[in-house]
Amino acid sequence: MARSGRGFNTISPAEKVVRYTLLLVVLVITVGPFLWQLSTSLKSVSEDVFTQTPTFVPQHPTLSNYAEVAKTIPVWSYAGNSLIVAILVVAGNAIGATLAGFALAKLRFRGSKLVLGLFLATLILPSEVTIISQYVIVRGLGFADSLIGVALPGAIQMLNVLLMRTAFLSIPADVDAAAIIDGATAWQRLIRIGLPNVKGMLSVVVIFSFIFAWDDFLWPLIVLTDPDKYTLTVGLQYLNGTFSSNPRLIAAGTMIAFLPIVVIFALLQRFFFKGVDAGAIKG
């Protein structure tokens, strides 16, 4: 009786077709809108963006739409405000989530399980439930209508704390125990053992925190009242309201807001894809 030459891990041609078809569909859904926005931002006024036969390649590509966005709104000032907020949020999460994650993973103290349970409980609540109380607290602290008030609620996110806790738990307990026997303090264990082995997860926290702070729209809209302090996502709404009939400017503004995310991801993608294994302990 003839046996099939395919092993258990061999993929049949039909299965390959199905997989690549699904990948192509996902690619079109995720990348298609981005390419369309990029194409629209480069199209000249003479090109019709509402034609029945849309084209991705502009016939007369131009950067005038980006220059027009800069003339219409103080886009660089708004981008600077967003960058300040993003830096504060990233710094808060990189430092705060690392310290909290290390404490929950490697330190033994009374009530640690209760604290962990509270962290998990906060993940269940949607942000809309706490947004009013957050505004009351920020206003009570005197940070209303300020960039610090925009960054404060996201300075330490519970999800990032849990991610860092998971990364620290992946470090073998024997290594930590050996450091304790050698007389290492908690701070020395964090600096010399913990941080070198959680670079991957820390880069994930940095990327997620930056995207969260840069793309946030609702909270800055609530906190800020001075137009000079608007972040980029809030300021771009002037394009949508004033130039709703010109999608080229809206697309150009969208691409300006999207560019920093691409830069951050490009710089950290090496650590991002390695994840927790980026700092694997070598024997």
C-alpha positions in Angstrom: 0.0 0.0 0.0 1.4 3.4 -1.1 2.1 5.8 1.7 1.7 9.5 1.4 5.0 11.4 1.1 3.7 14.2 3.3 4.5 14.4 7.0 2.4 15.7 9.8 3.8 19.2 9.4 3.5 19.4 5.6 1.1 21.9 4.3 -1.1 20.9 1.4 -1.3 23.2 -1.7 -5.0 23.9 -0.9 -4.2 24.9 2.6 -1.4 27.2 1.3 -3.9 28.9 -1.0 -6.4 29.4 1.8 -3.7 30.9 4.1 -2.3 33.3 1.5 -5.8 34.3 0.6 -6.6 35.2 4.2 -3.3 37.0 4.5 -4.1 39.0 1.4 -7.5 40.0 2.7 -6.1 41.1 6.1 -3.4 43.1 4.3 -6.0 44.9 2.1 -8.1 45.7 5.2 -5.2 47.0 7.3 -2.9 48.6 4.8 -5.5 49.6 2.2 -6.8 52.7 4.1 -3.3 53.9 4.9 -2.3 53.7 1.2 -5.5 55.5 0.2 -4.9 58.3 2.7 -1.3 58.6 1.5 -2.4 58.7 -2.1 -5.1 61.3 -1.4 -2.6 63.5 0.4 -0.4 63.6 -2.6 -3.1 64.3 -5.2 -3.4 67.8 -6.7 -6.5 69.9 -6.8 -7.0 69.0 -10.5 -7.5 65.3 -9.6 -10.9 64.0 -8.6 -10.7 61.9 -5.4 -14.4 60.9 -5.7 -14.2 59.3 -9.1 -16.0 56.0 -9.7 -12.7 54.4 -10.8 -10.3 55.3 -7.9 -6.5 55.2 -8.5 -3.9 54.8 -5.9 -1.1 56.4 -7.9 -1.6 60.2 -8.2 -1.4 61.6 -11.7 0.3 64.8 -10.6 1.8 64.1 -7.1 2.4 67.2 -5.0 3.4 68.1 -1.5 1.4 71.3 -1.6 -1.3 69.8 0.6 1.1 69.4 3.5 2.3 73.0 3.1 -1.4 74.1 3.1 -2.0 72.2 6.3 0.9 74.0 8.0 -0.5 77.3 6.8 -4.0 76.6 8.0 -3.3 75.4 11.5 -0.2 75.6 13.7 0.5 71.9 13.1 4.1 72.0 14.4 2.9 73.6 17.6 0.2 71.0 18.0 2.8 68.3 17.2 5.1 69.7 19.9 2.3 69.6 22.5 1.6 66.0 21.5 5.3 65.1 21.8 5.5 66.6 25.3 2.5 64.6 26.4 3.9 61.4 24.8 7.2 61.9 26.5 5.6 62.3 29.9 3.4 59.3 29.4 6.2 57.1 28.0 8.5 58.1 30.9 5.9 57.5 33.5 5.1 54.0 32.1 8.7 53.1 31.5 9.7 54.0 35.1 6.5 53.4 37.0 5.4 50.2 35.3 8.9 48.8 35.6 9.1 49.5 39.4 5.6 48.3 40.1 6.0 45.2 37.9 9.3 44.3 39.6 7.7 44.8 43.1 4.8 42.5 42.2 7.0 39.8 40.6 10.1 39.7 42.8 9.4 41.4 46.2 7.4 39.8 49.0 5.2 42.1 51.0 1.9 41.9 52.8 -1.0 42.6 50.6 0.8 41.9 47.3 -2.0 39.6 46.1 -4.6 42.3 47.0 -2.7 44.9 45.0 -2.5 42.5 42.0 -6.2 41.9 42.2 -6.9 45.6 42.2 -4.7 46.0 39.1 -6.7 43.3 37.4 -10.0 44.8 38.5 -9.1 48.2 36.9 -8.8 46.5 33.5 -12.4 45.5 33.6 -13.7 49.1 33.8 -14.0 51.0 30.5 -12.3 54.3 30.4 -15.6 56.1 30.0 -16.6 55.0 33.5 -13.7 56.8 35.2 -13.2 59.8 32.9 -15.4 62.1 35.0 -13.6 61.2 38.3 -10.3 61.6 36.5 -11.3 65.1 35.4 -12.4 66.1 38.9 -9.1 64.9 40.3 -7.0 66.6 37.6 -8.9 69.9 38.2 -8.6 69.6 41.9 -4.8 69.2 41.5 -4.8 72.4 39.4 -3.7 70.7 36.2 -6.8 71.5 34.2 -6.1 73.0 30.8 -2.4 71.9 30.9 -0.3 69.3 29.2 0.5 67.7 32.5 -3.2 67.2 33.1 -3.5 65.5 29.7 -0.6 63.1 30.5 -1.3 62.4 34.2 -4.1 59.8 33.9 -2.0 57.7 31.4 1.3 58.1 33.2 1.1 54.6 34.6 -1.3 52.1 32.9 -2.3 49.0 34.7 -1.9 46.8 31.6 1.8 47.9 31.3 2.3 47.0 35.0 1.0 43.5 34.4 3.1 43.1 31.2 6.3 44.1 33.1 5.3 41.8 36.0 5.0 38.9 33.5 8.4 39.8 32.0 10.1 39.8 35.5 8.4 36.5 36.4 10.1 34.9 33.3 13.5 35.4 35.0 14.5 32.1 36.7 14.0 32.3 40.5 17.4 30.6 41.0 19.2 33.6 39.5 17.3 36.0 41.8 17.9 33.7 44.8 21.6 33.6 44.0 21.8 37.4 43.9 20.1 37.6 47.3 22.6 35.1 48.8 25.4 37.3 47.4 24.0 40.2 49.3 22.4 42.1 46.4 19.7 44.7 47.4 16.4 44.9 45.6 17.6 47.9 43.6 20.8 46.0 42.5 18.7 43.0 41.5 16.5 45.3 39.4 19.3 47.2 37.7 21.8 44.3 37.1 19.5 41.3 36.6 15.9 42.5 35.9 16.3 45.3 33.4 18.8 43.6 31.1 16.3 40.7 30.8 13.1 42.7 30.1 14.3 45.0 27.3 11.9 43.4 24.9 8.8 43.9 27.1 10.0 47.4 28.0 10.1 48.3 24.3 6.6 47.0 23.9 5.5 49.2 26.8 7.2 52.2 25.3 5.6 51.7 21.9 2.1 51.1 23.3 2.4 54.1 25.6 3.5 56.4 22.9 0.7 55.3 20.5 -1.8 55.7 23.3 -0.7 59.2 24.2 -0.2 60.4 20.6 -3.5 59.1 19.3 -5.7 60.1 22.3 -8.4 62.5 21.4 -11.3 62.4 23.9 -9.3 63.2 27.1 -7.3 66.1 25.6 -10.5 67.5 24.2 -12.1 67.4 27.7 -9.1 68.8 29.6 -7.8 71.5 27.3 -9.6 74.7 26.6 -6.8 76.9 25.3 -6.4 76.4 21.6 -2.6 77.0 21.9 -2.3 73.9 24.1 -4.2 71.6 21.8 -2.6 68.3 20.9 -2.3 67.3 17.2 -5.3 65.0 17.2 -7.5 67.7 18.6 -6.1 70.5 16.4 -6.6 68.5 13.2 -10.3 68.7 13.8 -10.1 72.3 12.5 -9.3 70.8 9.1 -12.3 68.5 9.3 -14.6 71.4 10.2 -13.3 74.1 7.9 -12.2 72.1 4.9 -14.6 69.3 4.9 -15.0 69.6 1.2 -11.2 69.1 0.6 -10.2 65.6 1.7 -6.7 66.2 0.5 -5.9 68.4 3.4 -7.5 66.0 5.9 -5.5 63.2 4.5 -2.3 65.2 4.7 -3.0 66.1 8.3 -3.6 62.4 9.0 -0.3 61.4 7.5 1.5 64.1 9.5 0.0 62.6 12.7 0.8 59.1 11.6 4.5 59.7 10.8 5.9 59.8 14.4 4.3 56.4 15.2 6.1 54.9 12.2 9.4 56.4 13.3 9.0 55.1 16.9 8.1 51.6 15.7 11.0 51.5 13.2 13.4 52.4 15.9 12.1 49.8 18.4 10.9 47.0 16.1 14.0 44.9 16.8 13.2 44.8 20.5 9.4 44.7 19.9 9.5 41.4 17.9 11.9 39.8 20.3 9.5 40.5 23.2 10.4 39.0 26.5 13.1 36.8 24.9 15.1 39.9 23.9 17.0 39.6 27.2 17.2 35.8 27.5 19.5 34.7 30.2 22.5 32.9 28.8 24.2 30.2 30.8 
